[in-house]
Amino acid sequence: MRRRLSAWSVAAILAAAPLVARAAEDPLKICLDKDRPPLSVHQKSKPDAGFDVLLAQAIAERMRRPLTIQWFESRLDEDSSPQLEANALLSDGRCSLVGGYALTRDSLVVPGMKTARLPDFTGATRDDRRRRVALGVLAPSQPYVYSPMTVVLGPKARDRKIGDIGDLAGLRLVIESGSLGDAILMTYDKGRLIDSITHLVPGRDDLLGTLSRGDHDATLIDLARFDAHRAAHPDTAITASGYYYPIGANRGYVGLARDGALIEAVNKVLTELGTEGKIAEFGKQAGLTYLPPREPAILGDVWMKIIQR
Protein backbone atom coordinates (compact mmCIF):
# COMPACT_ATOMS: atom_id res chain seq x y z
CA MET A 1 0.00 0.00 0.00
CA ARG A 2 2.83 2.36 0.94
CA ARG A 3 4.64 1.64 -2.36
CA ARG A 4 1.43 2.24 -4.32
CA LEU A 5 0.83 5.56 -2.51
CA SER A 6 4.41 6.63 -3.10
CA ALA A 7 4.17 5.85 -6.79
CA TRP A 8 0.89 7.80 -7.04
CA SER A 9 2.45 10.81 -5.29
CA VAL A 10 5.39 10.90 -7.70
CA ALA A 11 3.02 10.61 -10.65
CA ALA A 12 0.87 13.44 -9.29
CA ILE A 13 3.89 15.70 -8.85
CA LEU A 14 5.13 14.97 -12.34
CA ALA A 15 1.69 15.62 -13.78
CA ALA A 16 1.35 18.90 -11.90
CA ALA A 17 4.79 20.18 -12.83
CA PRO A 18 3.83 21.46 -16.29
CA LEU A 19 0.84 23.29 -14.80
CA VAL A 20 3.05 25.04 -12.24
CA ALA A 21 5.56 25.92 -14.94
CA ARG A 22 2.84 27.38 -17.15
CA ALA A 23 1.50 29.43 -14.21
CA ALA A 24 4.96 30.87 -13.64
CA GLU A 25 5.19 31.77 -17.33
CA ASP A 26 1.85 33.61 -17.30
CA PRO A 27 2.50 37.36 -17.41
CA LEU A 28 1.68 39.50 -14.42
CA LYS A 29 -0.74 42.01 -15.94
CA ILE A 30 -0.81 45.41 -14.27
CA CYS A 31 -2.81 48.44 -15.40
CA LEU A 32 -1.08 51.83 -15.05
CA ASP A 33 -2.14 55.35 -15.99
CA LYS A 34 -0.09 56.44 -19.01
CA ASP A 35 0.14 60.10 -17.97
CA ARG A 36 0.72 60.34 -14.24
CA PRO A 37 4.36 61.37 -13.75
CA PRO A 38 6.40 60.65 -11.72
CA LEU A 39 4.30 57.55 -10.89
CA SER A 40 3.83 56.17 -14.39
CA VAL A 41 4.52 57.48 -17.90
CA HIS A 42 4.07 55.87 -21.31
CA GLN A 43 5.15 57.84 -24.41
CA LYS A 44 5.78 56.77 -27.97
CA SER A 45 9.43 56.10 -28.83
CA LYS A 46 10.45 56.45 -25.18
CA PRO A 47 11.03 53.82 -22.48
CA ASP A 48 8.25 53.42 -19.96
CA ALA A 49 9.12 55.31 -16.79
CA GLY A 50 7.96 56.12 -13.29
CA PHE A 51 7.86 54.86 -9.74
CA ASP A 52 5.01 52.40 -10.38
CA VAL A 53 6.82 51.01 -13.43
CA LEU A 54 9.97 50.30 -11.41
CA LEU A 55 7.91 48.72 -8.64
CA ALA A 56 5.89 46.55 -11.03
CA GLN A 57 9.08 45.32 -12.69
CA ALA A 58 10.58 44.39 -9.31
CA ILE A 59 7.42 42.53 -8.20
CA ALA A 60 7.22 40.55 -11.44
CA GLU A 61 10.90 39.65 -11.13
CA ARG A 62 10.48 38.45 -7.54
CA MET A 63 7.45 36.38 -8.58
CA ARG A 64 9.42 35.03 -11.56
CA ARG A 65 6.74 36.09 -14.00
CA PRO A 66 7.02 38.25 -17.11
CA LEU A 67 5.40 41.66 -16.75
CA THR A 68 2.74 43.06 -19.06
CA ILE A 69 1.62 46.65 -18.49
CA GLN A 70 -1.79 47.63 -19.81
CA TRP A 71 -1.66 51.38 -20.24
CA PHE A 72 -4.84 53.40 -19.85
CA GLU A 73 -5.76 57.06 -19.77
CA SER A 74 -7.92 58.39 -16.98
CA ARG A 75 -10.26 61.26 -17.78
CA LEU A 76 -9.60 64.58 -16.05
CA ASP A 77 -13.10 65.89 -15.47
CA GLU A 78 -15.63 66.18 -12.68
CA ASP A 79 -17.64 63.19 -13.94
CA SER A 80 -14.74 60.72 -14.02
CA SER A 81 -14.55 57.92 -11.45
CA PRO A 82 -11.17 56.24 -10.81
CA GLN A 83 -13.02 53.51 -8.89
CA LEU A 84 -15.29 52.57 -11.81
CA GLU A 85 -12.43 52.85 -14.34
CA ALA A 86 -10.23 50.49 -12.31
CA ASN A 87 -13.09 48.07 -11.72
CA ALA A 88 -13.99 48.00 -15.42
CA LEU A 89 -10.38 47.29 -16.45
CA LEU A 90 -10.09 44.46 -13.92
CA SER A 91 -13.51 42.99 -14.60
CA ASP A 92 -12.84 42.99 -18.35
CA GLY A 93 -9.62 41.04 -17.82
CA ARG A 94 -7.37 43.82 -19.10
CA CYS A 95 -5.19 43.29 -16.04
CA SER A 96 -5.14 41.56 -12.66
CA LEU A 97 -3.98 44.60 -10.70
CA VAL A 98 -4.29 48.36 -11.03
CA GLY A 99 -1.32 50.27 -9.60
CA GLY A 100 -1.17 53.63 -7.85
CA TYR A 101 -4.71 53.24 -6.49
CA ALA A 102 -5.74 55.57 -3.65
CA LEU A 103 -6.77 53.34 -0.75
CA THR A 104 -9.84 54.94 0.77
CA ARG A 105 -12.93 53.25 2.16
CA ASP A 106 -15.24 54.91 -0.34
CA SER A 107 -13.02 53.83 -3.28
CA LEU A 108 -13.33 50.19 -2.24
CA VAL A 109 -17.06 49.89 -1.61
CA VAL A 110 -19.24 47.66 -3.77
CA PRO A 111 -20.16 49.84 -6.77
CA GLY A 112 -23.62 51.31 -6.82
CA MET A 113 -24.06 50.36 -10.48
CA LYS A 114 -23.73 46.98 -12.14
CA THR A 115 -21.82 48.09 -15.25
CA ALA A 116 -19.41 50.83 -16.32
CA ARG A 117 -17.54 51.97 -19.40
CA LEU A 118 -13.86 51.27 -19.85
CA PRO A 119 -11.41 54.16 -19.85
CA ASP A 120 -9.41 54.64 -23.02
CA PHE A 121 -6.60 52.06 -23.06
CA THR A 122 -3.80 51.05 -25.40
CA GLY A 123 -5.21 48.70 -28.02
CA ALA A 124 -8.83 49.72 -27.46
CA THR A 125 -11.18 49.33 -30.42
CA ARG A 126 -14.21 51.39 -31.32
CA ASP A 127 -16.42 48.69 -29.77
CA ASP A 128 -14.37 48.80 -26.55
CA ARG A 129 -15.10 52.52 -26.25
CA ARG A 130 -18.83 51.93 -26.57
CA ARG A 131 -19.54 48.86 -24.49
CA ARG A 132 -20.18 48.54 -20.78
CA VAL A 133 -18.53 45.98 -18.49
CA ALA A 134 -20.17 44.02 -15.68
CA LEU A 135 -18.39 45.10 -12.48
CA GLY A 136 -16.88 42.97 -9.74
CA VAL A 137 -15.85 43.62 -6.14
CA LEU A 138 -12.51 45.34 -5.47
CA ALA A 139 -9.89 44.20 -2.95
CA PRO A 140 -6.74 46.16 -2.01
CA SER A 141 -3.15 45.15 -1.49
CA GLN A 142 -1.19 46.57 1.39
CA PRO A 143 -0.11 50.18 0.74
CA TYR A 144 3.34 51.01 -0.59
CA VAL A 145 3.46 54.83 -0.62
CA TYR A 146 1.78 57.72 1.20
CA SER A 147 0.28 60.40 -1.03
CA PRO A 148 -0.48 63.68 0.78
CA MET A 149 -1.80 67.03 -0.39
CA THR A 150 0.66 69.90 -0.20
CA VAL A 151 0.45 73.69 -0.49
CA VAL A 152 2.40 75.09 -3.45
CA LEU A 153 3.25 78.79 -3.53
CA GLY A 154 3.48 81.21 -6.45
CA PRO A 155 6.40 83.64 -6.90
CA LYS A 156 4.74 86.49 -4.99
CA ALA A 157 4.10 84.31 -1.93
CA ARG A 158 7.20 82.13 -1.92
CA ASP A 159 8.34 83.45 1.47
CA ARG A 160 4.99 82.84 3.20
CA LYS A 161 5.29 80.32 6.06
CA ILE A 162 2.53 77.71 5.90
CA GLY A 163 1.89 75.57 8.97
CA ASP A 164 -1.86 75.17 8.52
CA ILE A 165 -4.56 75.90 5.96
CA GLY A 166 -5.46 79.02 7.93
CA ASP A 167 -2.10 80.52 6.98
CA LEU A 168 -3.44 80.87 3.42
CA ALA A 169 -5.71 83.72 4.51
CA GLY A 170 -5.04 86.87 2.49
CA LEU A 171 -3.53 84.99 -0.46
CA ARG A 172 -5.10 84.63 -3.90
CA LEU A 173 -5.97 80.94 -4.04
CA VAL A 174 -6.58 78.84 -7.15
CA ILE A 175 -7.97 75.30 -7.31
CA GLU A 176 -9.53 72.85 -9.76
CA SER A 177 -13.29 72.46 -9.42
CA GLY A 178 -14.47 69.20 -7.88
CA SER A 179 -11.02 68.21 -6.63
CA LEU A 180 -10.13 67.12 -3.11
CA GLY A 181 -8.20 70.36 -2.69
CA ASP A 182 -11.36 72.25 -3.66
CA ALA A 183 -13.35 70.55 -0.89
CA ILE A 184 -10.63 71.28 1.67
CA LEU A 185 -10.30 74.97 0.85
CA MET A 186 -14.01 75.65 0.39
CA THR A 187 -15.04 74.07 3.70
CA TYR A 188 -12.15 75.31 5.85
CA ASP A 189 -13.37 77.07 9.00
CA LYS A 190 -16.96 77.33 7.73
CA GLY A 191 -15.94 78.84 4.41
CA ARG A 192 -13.53 81.51 5.63
CA LEU A 193 -11.41 81.27 2.46
CA ILE A 194 -14.21 81.14 -0.13
CA ASP A 195 -13.90 84.75 -1.31
CA SER A 196 -10.19 84.25 -2.04
CA ILE A 197 -10.64 81.16 -4.25
CA THR A 198 -10.61 81.07 -8.05
CA HIS A 199 -11.87 77.86 -9.64
CA LEU A 200 -10.42 76.33 -12.83
CA VAL A 201 -11.78 73.54 -14.98
CA PRO A 202 -9.69 70.34 -14.63
CA GLY A 203 -8.19 69.13 -17.88
CA ARG A 204 -8.81 72.47 -19.61
CA ASP A 205 -7.12 75.17 -17.54
CA ASP A 206 -3.42 75.08 -16.58
CA LEU A 207 -3.46 75.22 -12.79
CA LEU A 208 0.28 75.27 -12.13
CA GLY A 209 0.94 77.45 -15.18
CA THR A 210 -1.29 80.23 -13.86
CA LEU A 211 0.37 79.91 -10.46
CA SER A 212 3.84 80.10 -12.01
CA ARG A 213 2.93 83.26 -13.95
CA GLY A 214 1.96 84.96 -10.71
CA ASP A 215 -1.76 85.14 -11.52
CA HIS A 216 -2.42 83.48 -8.15
CA ASP A 217 -0.50 82.95 -4.93
CA ALA A 218 -1.16 79.39 -3.76
CA THR A 219 -2.89 76.08 -4.44
CA LEU A 220 -3.37 72.73 -2.73
CA ILE A 221 -2.48 69.69 -4.85
CA ASP A 222 -1.19 66.14 -4.64
CA LEU A 223 2.51 66.08 -3.79
CA ALA A 224 3.36 63.81 -6.75
CA ARG A 225 1.82 66.32 -9.13
CA PHE A 226 4.19 69.01 -7.87
CA ASP A 227 7.10 66.58 -8.27
CA ALA A 228 6.09 66.07 -11.91
CA HIS A 229 5.86 69.80 -12.58
CA ARG A 230 9.23 70.47 -10.98
CA ALA A 231 10.87 67.74 -13.09
CA ALA A 232 9.33 69.10 -16.31
CA HIS A 233 10.09 72.73 -15.43
CA PRO A 234 13.39 72.88 -13.49
CA ASP A 235 13.31 76.69 -13.60
CA THR A 236 9.73 76.96 -12.34
CA ALA A 237 8.82 79.97 -10.24
CA ILE A 238 6.54 77.99 -7.91
CA THR A 239 7.88 76.48 -4.70
CA ALA A 240 6.91 73.83 -2.18
CA SER A 241 5.73 75.19 1.15
CA GLY A 242 6.80 72.05 3.02
CA TYR A 243 3.31 71.76 4.50
CA TYR A 244 1.35 68.53 4.10
CA TYR A 245 -2.37 68.48 4.77
CA PRO A 246 -2.88 66.01 7.67
CA ILE A 247 -5.52 63.92 5.88
CA GLY A 248 -3.80 61.92 3.12
CA ALA A 249 -4.26 58.57 1.44
CA ASN A 250 -1.94 55.65 0.94
CA ARG A 251 -1.58 54.18 -2.54
CA GLY A 252 -1.36 50.50 -3.38
CA TYR A 253 -2.65 47.92 -5.82
CA VAL A 254 -6.26 46.96 -6.26
CA GLY A 255 -7.56 43.75 -7.78
CA LEU A 256 -10.75 41.75 -7.75
CA ALA A 257 -11.76 40.00 -4.54
CA ARG A 258 -11.77 36.65 -6.36
CA ASP A 259 -7.99 37.02 -6.93
CA GLY A 260 -7.12 36.91 -3.24
CA ALA A 261 -4.19 34.52 -3.75
CA LEU A 262 -2.51 36.94 -6.15
CA ILE A 263 -2.98 39.89 -3.81
CA GLU A 264 -1.54 37.85 -0.93
CA ALA A 265 1.51 36.95 -3.04
CA VAL A 266 2.01 40.59 -4.02
CA ASN A 267 1.75 41.66 -0.37
CA LYS A 268 4.56 39.27 0.49
CA VAL A 269 6.80 40.81 -2.17
CA LEU A 270 5.87 44.35 -1.12
CA THR A 271 6.90 43.54 2.45
CA GLU A 272 10.25 42.19 1.25
CA LEU A 273 10.95 45.18 -0.99
CA GLY A 274 9.94 47.64 1.74
CA THR A 275 12.16 45.97 4.34
CA GLU A 276 15.10 46.09 1.94
CA GLY A 277 14.56 49.80 1.25
CA LYS A 278 13.93 49.10 -2.44
CA ILE A 279 10.59 50.90 -2.64
CA ALA A 280 12.06 54.15 -1.29
CA GLU A 281 14.92 53.72 -3.76
CA PHE A 282 12.46 53.42 -6.66
CA GLY A 283 10.86 56.67 -5.53
CA LYS A 284 14.20 58.45 -5.57
CA GLN A 285 15.04 57.10 -9.04
CA ALA A 286 11.70 58.32 -10.40
CA GLY A 287 11.94 61.81 -8.86
CA LEU A 288 9.10 61.14 -6.42
CA THR A 289 9.12 62.64 -2.94
CA TYR A 290 8.67 59.23 -1.33
CA LEU A 291 6.83 58.99 1.97
CA PRO A 292 6.22 55.53 3.52
CA PRO A 293 2.64 54.36 4.14
CA ARG A 294 0.88 55.63 7.27
CA GLU A 295 -1.92 54.39 9.45
CA PRO A 296 -4.72 53.93 8.80
CA ALA A 297 -3.81 51.76 5.82
CA ILE A 298 -7.21 52.52 4.29
CA LEU A 299 -8.50 56.04 4.87
CA GLY A 300 -12.05 56.34 6.20
CA ASP A 301 -14.70 58.82 5.12
CA VAL A 302 -12.52 61.53 3.54
CA TRP A 303 -15.26 64.11 3.08
CA MET A 304 -16.52 63.79 6.65
CA LYS A 305 -13.00 64.19 8.03
CA ILE A 306 -12.52 67.33 5.95
CA ILE A 307 -15.84 68.85 7.01
CA GLN A 308 -15.20 68.07 10.68
CA ARG A 309 -11.93 69.99 10.54
Secondary structure as a PSIPRED ss2 file (coil, helix, strand):
# PSIPRED VFORMAT (PSIPRED V4.0)

   1 M C   1.000  0.000  0.000
   2 R H   0.000  1.000  0.000
   3 R H   0.000  1.000  0.000
   4 R H   0.000  1.000  0.000
   5 L H   0.000  1.000  0.000
   6 S H   0.000  1.000  0.000
   7 A H   0.000  1.000  0.000
   8 W H   0.000  1.000  0.000
   9 S H   0.000  1.000  0.000
  10 V H   0.000  1.000  0.000
  11 A H   0.000  1.000  0.000
  12 A H   0.000  1.000  0.000
  13 I H   0.000  1.000  0.000
  14 L H   0.000  1.000  0.000
  15 A H   0.000  1.000  0.000
  16 A H   0.000  1.000  0.000
  17 A H   0.000  1.000  0.000
  18 P H   0.000  1.000  0.000
  19 L H   0.000  1.000  0.000
  20 V H   0.000  1.000  0.000
  21 A H   0.000  1.000  0.000
  22 R H   0.000  1.000  0.000
  23 A H   0.000  1.000  0.000
  24 A H   0.000  1.000  0.000
  25 E H   0.000  1.000  0.000
  26 D C   1.000  0.000  0.000
  27 P C   1.000  0.000  0.000
  28 L E   0.000  0.000  1.000
  29 K E   0.000  0.000  1.000
  30 I E   0.000  0.000  1.000
  31 C E   0.000  0.000  1.000
  32 L E   0.000  0.000  1.000
  33 D E   0.000  0.000  1.000
  34 K C   1.000  0.000  0.000
  35 D E   0.000  0.000  1.000
  36 R E   0.000  0.000  1.000
  37 P C   1.000  0.000  0.000
  38 P C   1.000  0.000  0.000
  39 L C   1.000  0.000  0.000
  40 S E   0.000  0.000  1.000
  41 V E   0.000  0.000  1.000
  42 H C   1.000  0.000  0.000
  43 Q C   1.000  0.000  0.000
  44 K C   1.000  0.000  0.000
  45 S C   1.000  0.000  0.000
  46 K C   1.000  0.000  0.000
  47 P C   1.000  0.000  0.000
  48 D C   1.000  0.000  0.000
  49 A E   0.000  0.000  1.000
  50 G C   1.000  0.000  0.000
  51 F H   0.000  1.000  0.000
  52 D H   0.000  1.000  0.000
  53 V H   0.000  1.000  0.000
  54 L H   0.000  1.000  0.000
  55 L H   0.000  1.000  0.000
  56 A H   0.000  1.000  0.000
  57 Q H   0.000  1.000  0.000
  58 A H   0.000  1.000  0.000
  59 I H   0.000  1.000  0.000
  60 A H   0.000  1.000  0.000
  61 E H   0.000  1.000  0.000
  62 R H   0.000  1.000  0.000
  63 M C   1.000  0.000  0.000
  64 R C   1.000  0.000  0.000
  65 R C   1.000  0.000  0.000
  66 P C   1.000  0.000  0.000
  67 L E   0.000  0.000  1.000
  68 T E   0.000  0.000  1.000
  69 I E   0.000  0.000  1.000
  70 Q E   0.000  0.000  1.000
  71 W E   0.000  0.000  1.000
  72 F E   0.000  0.000  1.000
  73 E E   0.000  0.000  1.000
  74 S C   1.000  0.000  0.000
  75 R C   1.000  0.000  0.000
  76 L C   1.000  0.000  0.000
  77 D C   1.000  0.000  0.000
  78 E C   1.000  0.000  0.000
  79 D C   1.000  0.000  0.000
  80 S C   1.000  0.000  0.000
  81 S C   1.000  0.000  0.000
  82 P H   0.000  1.000  0.000
  83 Q H   0.000  1.000  0.000
  84 L H   0.000  1.000  0.000
  85 E H   0.000  1.000  0.000
  86 A H   0.000  1.000  0.000
  87 N H   0.000  1.000  0.000
  88 A H   0.000  1.000  0.000
  89 L H   0.000  1.000  0.000
  90 L H   0.000  1.000  0.000
  91 S H   0.000  1.000  0.000
  92 D C   1.000  0.000  0.000
  93 G C   1.000  0.000  0.000
  94 R C   1.000  0.000  0.000
  95 C C   1.000  0.000  0.000
  96 S C   1.000  0.000  0.000
  97 L E   0.000  0.000  1.000
  98 V E   0.000  0.000  1.000
  99 G E   0.000  0.000  1.000
 100 G E   0.000  0.000  1.000
 101 Y E   0.000  0.000  1.000
 102 A E   0.000  0.000  1.000
 103 L C   1.000  0.000  0.000
 104 T E   0.000  0.000  1.000
 105 R H   0.000  1.000  0.000
 106 D H   0.000  1.000  0.000
 107 S H   0.000  1.000  0.000
 108 L C   1.000  0.000  0.000
 109 V C   1.000  0.000  0.000
 110 V C   1.000  0.000  0.000
 111 P C   1.000  0.000  0.000
 112 G C   1.000  0.000  0.000
 113 M C   1.000  0.000  0.000
 114 K C   1.000  0.000  0.000
 115 T E   0.000  0.000  1.000
 116 A E   0.000  0.000  1.000
 117 R E   0.000  0.000  1.000
 118 L C   1.000  0.000  0.000
 119 P C   1.000  0.000  0.000
 120 D E   0.000  0.000  1.000
 121 F E   0.000  0.000  1.000
 122 T C   1.000  0.000  0.000
 123 G C   1.000  0.000  0.000
 124 A C   1.000  0.000  0.000
 125 T C   1.000  0.000  0.000
 126 R H   0.000  1.000  0.000
 127 D H   0.000  1.000  0.000
 128 D H   0.000  1.000  0.000
 129 R H   0.000  1.000  0.000
 130 R H   0.000  1.000  0.000
 131 R C   1.000  0.000  0.000
 132 R E   0.000  0.000  1.000
 133 V E   0.000  0.000  1.000
 134 A E   0.000  0.000  1.000
 135 L C   1.000  0.000  0.000
 136 G C   1.000  0.000  0.000
 137 V C   1.000  0.000  0.000
 138 L E   0.000  0.000  1.000
 139 A E   0.000  0.000  1.000
 140 P E   0.000  0.000  1.000
 141 S C   1.000  0.000  0.000
 142 Q C   1.000  0.000  0.000
 143 P C   1.000  0.000  0.000
 144 Y C   1.000  0.000  0.000
 145 V E   0.000  0.000  1.000
 146 Y E   0.000  0.000  1.000
 147 S E   0.000  0.000  1.000
 148 P C   1.000  0.000  0.000
 149 M E   0.000  0.000  1.000
 150 T E   0.000  0.000  1.000
 151 V E   0.000  0.000  1.000
 152 V E   0.000  0.000  1.000
 153 L E   0.000  0.000  1.000
 154 G C   1.000  0.000  0.000
 155 P H   0.000  1.000  0.000
 156 K H   0.000  1.000  0.000
 157 A H   0.000  1.000  0.000
 158 R C   1.000  0.000  0.000
 159 D C   1.000  0.000  0.000
 160 R C   1.000  0.000  0.000
 161 K C   1.000  0.000  0.000
 162 I C   1.000  0.000  0.000
 163 G C   1.000  0.000  0.000
 164 D C   1.000  0.000  0.000
 165 I H   0.000  1.000  0.000
 166 G H   0.000  1.000  0.000
 167 D H   0.000  1.000  0.000
 168 L H   0.000  1.000  0.000
 169 A C   1.000  0.000  0.000
 170 G C   1.000  0.000  0.000
 171 L C   1.000  0.000  0.000
 172 R C   1.000  0.000  0.000
 173 L E   0.000  0.000  1.000
 174 V E   0.000  0.000  1.000
 175 I E   0.000  0.000  1.000
 176 E E   0.000  0.000  1.000
 177 S C   1.000  0.000  0.000
 178 G C   1.000  0.000  0.000
 179 S C   1.000  0.000  0.000
 180 L H   0.000  1.000  0.000
 181 G H   0.000  1.000  0.000
 182 D H   0.000  1.000  0.000
 183 A H   0.000  1.000  0.000
 184 I H   0.000  1.000  0.000
 185 L H   0.000  1.000  0.000
 186 M H   0.000  1.000  0.000
 187 T H   0.000  1.000  0.000
 188 Y H   0.000  1.000  0.000
 189 D H   0.000  1.000  0.000
 190 K H   0.000  1.000  0.000
 191 G C   1.000  0.000  0.000
 192 R C   1.000  0.000  0.000
 193 L C   1.000  0.000  0.000
 194 I H   0.000  1.000  0.000
 195 D H   0.000  1.000  0.000
 196 S H   0.000  1.000  0.000
 197 I E   0.000  0.000  1.000
 198 T E   0.000  0.000  1.000
 199 H E   0.000  0.000  1.000
 200 L E   0.000  0.000  1.000
 201 V C   1.000  0.000  0.000
 202 P C   1.000  0.000  0.000
 203 G C   1.000  0.000  0.000
 204 R C   1.000  0.000  0.000
 205 D C   1.000  0.000  0.000
 206 D C   1.000  0.000  0.000
 207 L H   0.000  1.000  0.000
 208 L H   0.000  1.000  0.000
 209 G H   0.000  1.000  0.000
 210 T H   0.000  1.000  0.000
 211 L H   0.000  1.000  0.000
 212 S H   0.000  1.000  0.000
 213 R C   1.000  0.000  0.000
 214 G C   1.000  0.000  0.000
 215 D C   1.000  0.000  0.000
 216 H C   1.000  0.000  0.000
 217 D C   1.000  0.000  0.000
 218 A E   0.000  0.000  1.000
 219 T E   0.000  0.000  1.000
 220 L E   0.000  0.000  1.000
 221 I E   0.000  0.000  1.000
 222 D E   0.000  0.000  1.000
 223 L H   0.000  1.000  0.000
 224 A H   0.000  1.000  0.000
 225 R H   0.000  1.000  0.000
 226 F H   0.000  1.000  0.000
 227 D H   0.000  1.000  0.000
 228 A H   0.000  1.000  0.000
 229 H H   0.000  1.000  0.000
 230 R H   0.000  1.000  0.000
 231 A H   0.000  1.000  0.000
 232 A H   0.000  1.000  0.000
 233 H C   1.000  0.000  0.000
 234 P C   1.000  0.000  0.000
 235 D C   1.000  0.000  0.000
 236 T C   1.000  0.000  0.000
 237 A C   1.000  0.000  0.000
 238 I C   1.000  0.000  0.000
 239 T E   0.000  0.000  1.000
 240 A E   0.000  0.000  1.000
 241 S E   0.000  0.000  1.000
 242 G E   0.000  0.000  1.000
 243 Y E   0.000  0.000  1.000
 244 Y E   0.000  0.000  1.000
 245 Y C   1.000  0.000  0.000
 246 P C   1.000  0.000  0.000
 247 I C   1.000  0.000  0.000
 248 G C   1.000  0.000  0.000
 249 A E   0.000  0.000  1.000
 250 N E   0.000  0.000  1.000
 251 R E   0.000  0.000  1.000
 252 G E   0.000  0.000  1.000
 253 Y E   0.000  0.000  1.000
 254 V E   0.000  0.000  1.000
 255 G E   0.000  0.000  1.000
 256 L E   0.000  0.000  1.000
 257 A H   0.000  1.000  0.000
 258 R H   0.000  1.000  0.000
 259 D H   0.000  1.000  0.000
 260 G H   0.000  1.000  0.000
 261 A H   0.000  1.000  0.000
 262 L H   0.000  1.000  0.000
 263 I H   0.000  1.000  0.000
 264 E H   0.000  1.000  0.000
 265 A H   0.000  1.000  0.000
 266 V H   0.000  1.000  0.000
 267 N H   0.000  1.000  0.000
 268 K H   0.000  1.000  0.000
 269 V H   0.000  1.000  0.000
 270 L H   0.000  1.000  0.000
 271 T H   0.000  1.000  0.000
 272 E H   0.000  1.000  0.000
 273 L H   0.000  1.000  0.000
 274 G H   0.000  1.000  0.000
 275 T H   0.000  1.000  0.000
 276 E C   1.000  0.000  0.000
 277 G C   1.000  0.000  0.000
 278 K H   0.000  1.000  0.000
 279 I H   0.000  1.000  0.000
 280 A H   0.000  1.000  0.000
 281 E H   0.000  1.000  0.000
 282 F H   0.000  1.000  0.000
 283 G H   0.000  1.000  0.000
 284 K H   0.000  1.000  0.000
 285 Q H   0.000  1.000  0.000
 286 A H   0.000  1.000  0.000
 287 G C   1.000  0.000  0.000
 288 L C   1.000  0.000  0.000
 289 T C   1.000  0.000  0.000
 290 Y C   1.000  0.000  0.000
 291 L C   1.000  0.000  0.000
 292 P C   1.000  0.000  0.000
 293 P C   1.000  0.000  0.000
 294 R C   1.000  0.000  0.000
 295 E C   1.000  0.000  0.000
 296 P C   1.000  0.000  0.000
 297 A C   1.000  0.000  0.000
 298 I C   1.000  0.000  0.000
 299 L E   0.000  0.000  1.000
 300 G C   1.000  0.000  0.000
 301 D C   1.000  0.000  0.000
 302 V H   0.000  1.000  0.000
 303 W H   0.000  1.000  0.000
 304 M H   0.000  1.000  0.000
 305 K H   0.000  1.000  0.000
 306 I H   0.000  1.000  0.000
 307 I H   0.000  1.000  0.000
 308 Q H   0.000  1.000  0.000
 309 R C   1.000  0.000  0.000
